[in-house]
Amino acid sequence: MNTTNSSEIEAPIKAFIMTEFLPGEDAGQLAEDTPLISAGILDSIATLRLVEFLEKTFSIEMAAHETDAEHLDTIERIARLVRFKKSPLVR
Amino acid sequence: MDALRNPVPAFANRPAAAQPRPPAPVEIQGSRVTELAGLAAVFAQVALIALIMRNVGLEPLAFRRVVYIAAVGFVINHLLPLRFRPRFFTTLSLCSMVVILGGTIDSRIPDLALGLVRTGTILAVGAMVIGLCHLPIGFWSRVALLVVAGCAIAIFRAGLWESGGLAVVWPVLASMLMFRAIVYLYDLATSPQRATWSHAGSYFFLFPNVCALLFPVVDFRTFWQKYYDEQALVIYQRGAKWMARGVLHLLLYRVVDRLFMLEATAVTNGAELVQFVVCNLFLYLKVSGVFHLVVGMLLLFGYNLPETNHRYFLASSFTDYWRRVNIYWRNFIMKVFYYPTFFRFKRWGQTRALVIATLWSFLVTWALHLYQTWWIKGEVAWSWPDTLFWTSLALLVLANSLWELKRNRQRKLTTGHYSAREAMGLAVRTAATFTVIAVLWSLWSTPTVGLWWHLWSLADWSTVGWGALVLASVMLGAIGFEVLPNRGPRIAATSKESHVTSRQFRLDVLYGAVPLLVLYSVVHPQVQLRLAASGSAGATDLNALFHVVSEKDSDARGQGRGYYENLTSQDEGAGQYFEMMNPGQGRRYSQPTGEVEGVHFRELIPGTQFKHHDWSFATNRWGMRDRDYELTKPAGSVRIAMLGSSQVMGYGLRDDEVFEAAIEKRLNTEHSGKGGFEILNFAVGGMSPLGQVWLLQARVRRFQPDFVVFIAHPNDLEWSNRDVVRTLRKRFSLPPAFPLEIFDQARVRSSTPEPFAVTRLRPFESRMLAACYQSIVDECRRMGAVPVYVFLPVPMDLPLDEKNTAMLLRLAAEAGFSVVDFSGIFSGHEPNELTLKDQGRHINAEGHSLIARELFDRLISDTKIDLFGQGAGISRQDNLK
């Protein structure tokens, strides 16, 4: 039921994370299953900025309880959440 | 917060594929033999941890029993099919609760009937609370019902409704429910998954919780999401590693506490100020030690929970400290209070929402710490240091958050990229954060703001010097632990790379087992005996250090320095909980004493009514456990001052059962024509011969006794040594006869930590005791009293150390006492016949009756004492000469 393809979601998320939180780091090291929260890359402040980015970029609305590792720990999970939020079932 | 308004979870309509689910359990790679070998390796480490804890008496007996249960239980759990494991864990938790809650002071064997009743109560009330969370009504209606239920439980916790033997149930129940009910309800309202009773039971009744009231706030969703989400043996190995780390933290806490810790009131100069500030921060090791142990035990059962604390002394900013020091607490506050508040106010702009959410989170944190204190300790007191601590920390974290929001903090995918400049920057930031947190923590741990402020007036150049040394160590720690070890890629998908057949697993086992083996050897009694026998100076200090580390059950004393020590101390104030945690160990000795200005000894509080369990007594207006006496001796009467320790004070006995009172009564009955006898009981529990010298000078002299009967204790050597060291450390004066040159000979100064000083002075103990005895005799002679020395053994310590007894008697005779040797007084009796049932160190009424008979006979018949006949008058004149 995906309405967007993989690169349309994962790529901008990865680019945002690299630009905003990991400037100067090797983008090749950041895989889609790299832990972000448990590895300390996505702390509370970074999470708030990521949420703002996701809401603006993908025109979605996130809830407070979605700011946890279950939803945001990897690019893969973030993309899955965005994809779900953009699916017709929710919209 | 929208999700919370609706009883139907917000995710309920999600397609199945989009709903987060617990990952399927990861199968173990490798053969069955490899698996069993891995299991044995982890078991060996946990068994070593249990042995070390037993050898050094780490944590109360009940806690150690839980570790033993975990050590055996996790092996059985692993051998069961996966589908049975959650049920086994719940069953094991309940069985553990029955065993631990059945603990009484009378026996090491649990009273299972009592344990069942207590566990049943916890289960019934807990099930009711869980049921309220599941009611098909609105979220806030369920919150209201939970508040009502909490108030009902609070009535029992506050003792407004007497619950007898169930009194211990309420703090344990509160510890299980006070935060987990909040997390559980929140997760029920926001999660797509429905919790089963099995899930809820495992989560609420976690078995280590019964022996650790201060428990990390485990997150419900994480608890189940991460259940066996990695290979089982990898999880177990991590659990064993954390348990070992917990033991190390607790042992380090002992070292800091015994060797370096200072009370705020004992700080007298700039160097001690640094010592006080730094040591206070290190007291948190007790909390992190217990947290590592209890969470490590949960990992042994497949609950792959995250770390509870992470190198919190090496935080490089205030937000970093908040993230590291109590990770579960931080996650709980962020999840339930911070993010919902931020989302509610984010339409006001990110900065404003962040300010509101941060301040609200700290306000809630402060309030919940008070709430936690009340549930665990049964009382809570607002204080300025507490308020200022949380306010300051909130403002610092807020400022730091705003700075990070605007400037962005440096994050790294790999730490190998640190340039020298970046590493130095990290080290400086770490040192600065450490300084501010240590100073704040010292405020939190000081009784009043005024005292804390006064401490800083003592700062001088030595404060700067020692402070610089501490900060240099912190900077080295930052480089050593944060920069150097992580030079490779920092992030790995651990579930894919770590498994039982991997080199990493074998290394983990090796790194875990070797330090444990070393530690086990170090705390082994045989090693300490050999060190003690070697006699060299280095070995003496090493032995003192090992003695500190392995001093059994020494953490149970209630220090109450600061918030966390107050929560974790298990002194008599914990009542039934203390007794439950220390089964079969008898009641802890207690007496109503107060500090005396200018000396380190304590004296009984005058004119007080004291109650300790079922024992009660009153002190007279002079601070004696005795009837009232006039200061001036009645004309024609004979007055005897009796000195001694708790045995003489009559611990655990009625007033008329104490041998001193019985002898006085008998003298006045059978020798009524002699002008009357008064025996004044000056005994105070734990009073050493050095303390008796002070007591004679400060309290006894003005009562003009004709005789001073000093009831000596077999521990006089050790007690004198201890009190000499404490007197020296507080820079109080010693008796004129004291051989001060021994301090130089033993390399002891006022700054030498007590355990080192005591060990170094051990070869000089007989000289110190001789000086104390001589001072007692000299003091008696100055006041014109006949000094009588009575050696009284402790029944439970029989047979006596003959060499020690002979030396004590010889020293007493050489000092000039009239010596009464009662070393054989208890022969023909079993020790149990003569000691209190619930406090085996103290003599019971039958024993006191025996002593009264024997001492009465000696007093009236011993010609050297000459109680009447020529009477005290002649002795007084002789002594006055």
Interface residues (C-beta under 8 A of the other chain):
Chain A: M1 E20 F21 L22 G24 E25 D26 Q29 L30 A31 D33 T34 P35 S38 A39 G40 I41 D43 S44 I45 A46 L48 R49 E52 M62 A63 A64 H65 T67 D68 A69 E70 H71 R80 R83 F84 S87 L89 V90
Chain B: M1 D2 A3 A10 N13 R14 P15 A18 P20 Y186 T190 S191 R221 T222 Q225 P306 T319 R323 M334 K335 Y338 Y339 P340 F342 F343 Q350 L354 S401 E404 L405 N408 R409 R411 K412 L413 T414 H417 P489 R490 I491 A493
